[in-house]
Protein backbone atom coordinates (compact mmCIF):
# COMPACT_ATOMS: atom_id res chain seq x y z
CA UNK A 1 0.00 0.00 0.00
CA UNK A 2 1.37 3.42 -0.97
CA UNK A 3 1.95 6.06 1.68
CA UNK A 4 -0.19 9.19 1.13
CA UNK A 5 1.61 12.46 0.38
CA UNK A 6 0.08 14.09 3.44
CA UNK A 7 -1.60 12.68 6.56
CA UNK A 8 -5.07 11.38 5.84
CA UNK A 9 -4.53 11.36 2.07
CA UNK A 10 -5.40 15.05 1.77
CA UNK A 11 -2.90 15.52 -1.04
CA UNK A 12 -4.94 13.24 -3.28
CA UNK A 13 -8.19 15.22 -3.04
CA UNK A 14 -9.25 17.14 -6.19
CA UNK A 15 -9.13 20.65 -4.68
CA UNK A 16 -5.74 20.27 -3.03
CA UNK A 17 -3.83 22.15 -5.75
CA UNK A 18 -6.11 25.18 -5.46
CA UNK A 19 -5.92 25.19 -1.66
CA UNK A 20 -2.14 24.96 -1.81
CA UNK A 21 -1.97 27.96 -4.17
CA UNK A 22 -4.25 30.05 -1.95
CA UNK A 23 -2.21 29.40 1.19
CA UNK A 24 0.01 32.49 1.65
CA UNK A 25 2.28 30.73 4.14
CA UNK A 26 3.25 27.89 1.80
CA UNK A 27 3.73 30.01 -1.31
CA UNK A 28 5.03 33.57 -1.01
CA UNK A 29 2.91 36.15 -2.82
CA UNK A 30 4.07 37.40 -6.19
CA UNK A 31 3.15 40.73 -7.70
CA UNK A 32 0.73 39.08 -10.11
CA UNK A 33 -1.03 37.14 -7.36
CA UNK A 34 -1.38 40.29 -5.25
CA UNK A 35 -2.83 42.17 -8.24
CA UNK A 36 -5.30 39.34 -8.86
CA UNK A 37 -6.32 39.45 -5.19
CA UNK A 38 -6.83 43.22 -5.41
CA UNK A 39 -8.97 42.79 -8.53
CA UNK A 40 -11.01 40.06 -6.83
CA UNK A 41 -11.62 42.29 -3.79
CA UNK A 42 -12.63 45.17 -6.07
CA UNK A 43 -15.01 42.95 -8.03
CA UNK A 44 -16.54 41.69 -4.79
CA UNK A 45 -17.00 45.26 -3.59
CA UNK A 46 -18.76 46.21 -6.82
CA UNK A 47 -21.03 43.17 -6.66
CA UNK A 48 -22.02 43.88 -3.05
CA UNK A 49 -22.62 47.57 -3.83
CA UNK A 50 -24.84 46.68 -6.79
CA UNK A 51 -26.78 44.17 -4.69
CA UNK A 52 -27.25 46.82 -2.00
CA UNK A 53 -28.38 49.37 -4.56
CA UNK A 54 -30.75 46.89 -6.27
CA UNK A 55 -32.36 45.67 -3.05
CA UNK A 56 -32.38 49.04 -1.32
CA UNK A 57 -30.87 47.52 1.82
CA UNK A 58 -28.07 49.59 3.26
CA UNK A 59 -26.58 46.60 5.08
CA UNK A 60 -24.88 45.49 1.85
CA UNK A 61 -22.78 48.66 1.66
CA UNK A 62 -20.69 48.07 4.80
CA UNK A 63 -19.00 44.91 3.45
CA UNK A 64 -18.69 46.60 0.05
CA UNK A 65 -16.73 49.45 1.62
CA UNK A 66 -14.57 46.97 3.55
CA UNK A 67 -13.76 45.06 0.37
CA UNK A 68 -13.05 48.34 -1.41
CA UNK A 69 -10.53 49.25 1.29
CA UNK A 70 -8.94 45.80 0.99
CA UNK A 71 -8.72 46.23 -2.78
CA UNK A 72 -7.02 49.60 -2.32
CA UNK A 73 -4.52 48.24 0.23
CA UNK A 74 -3.66 45.19 -1.87
CA UNK A 75 -3.35 47.35 -4.98
CA UNK A 76 -0.94 49.69 -3.22
CA UNK A 77 0.95 46.69 -1.86
CA UNK A 78 1.35 45.30 -5.38
CA UNK A 79 2.83 48.62 -6.51
CA UNK A 80 5.52 48.41 -3.82
CA UNK A 81 6.56 44.84 -4.71
CA UNK A 82 9.36 43.94 -7.07
CA UNK A 83 8.35 42.54 -10.45
CA UNK A 84 7.73 38.80 -10.82
CA UNK A 85 10.83 36.68 -11.13
CA UNK A 86 10.71 35.16 -14.63
CA UNK A 87 13.93 33.16 -14.31
CA UNK A 88 12.27 29.97 -13.07
SULNOR-V402300 format. One record per pair of residues at least 12 apart in sequence whose C-alpha atoms are under 10 Angstrom apart, sorted by sequence separation. I is the first residue (numbers start at 0). J is the second residue. D is the distance in whole Angstrom. If there is no record, write none. Layout:
[[I/J/D] [I/J/D]]
//
This chain:
[[20/32/10] [47/59/6] [48/60/6] [51/63/9] [46/59/10] [47/60/7] [48/61/9] [50/63/10] [47/61/9] [48/62/9] [49/63/9] [44/59/10] [45/60/10] [47/62/7] [48/63/6] [44/60/9] [47/63/5] [48/64/8] [44/61/10] [46/63/8] [47/64/9] [44/62/7] [45/63/7] [43/62/9] [44/63/4] [45/64/9] [47/66/9] [48/67/10] [43/63/7] [44/64/7] [42/63/10] [44/65/8] [45/66/9] [41/63/9] [44/66/5] [45/67/8] [40/63/9] [41/64/10] [43/66/7] [44/67/5] [41/65/10] [42/66/9] [43/67/8] [44/68/9] [40/65/9] [41/66/7] [42/67/9] [44/69/9] [40/66/5] [41/67/6] [44/70/8] [39/66/9] [40/67/7] [41/68/9] [43/70/9] [40/68/9] [41/69/8] [42/70/9] [37/66/9] [38/67/10] [40/69/7] [41/70/5] [37/67/9] [39/69/10] [40/70/5] [41/71/8] [37/68/10] [38/69/10] [39/70/8] [40/71/9] [37/69/7] [38/70/7] [41/73/10] [36/69/9] [37/70/4] [38/71/9] [40/73/9] [41/74/10] [36/70/8] [37/71/7] [40/74/10] [35/70/10] [37/72/8] [38/73/9] [34/70/9] [37/73/5] [38/74/8] [33/70/10] [36/73/7] [37/74/5] [35/73/9] [36/74/8] [37/75/9] [34/73/7] [35/74/9] [37/76/9] [33/73/6] [34/74/6] [37/77/8] [33/74/7] [34/75/9] [36/77/10] [33/75/10] [34/76/9] [35/77/10] [33/76/8] [34/77/6] [30/74/10] [33/77/6] [34/78/9] [32/77/9] [33/78/9] [30/76/9] [31/77/8] [30/77/5] [33/80/9] [29/77/8] [30/78/8] [28/77/10] [30/79/9] [31/80/10] [30/80/6] [29/80/8] [30/81/7] [31/82/8] [32/83/10] [28/80/10] [29/81/8] [30/82/6] [31/83/7] [29/82/8] [30/83/6] [29/83/6] [30/84/9] [28/83/10] [29/84/8]]
//
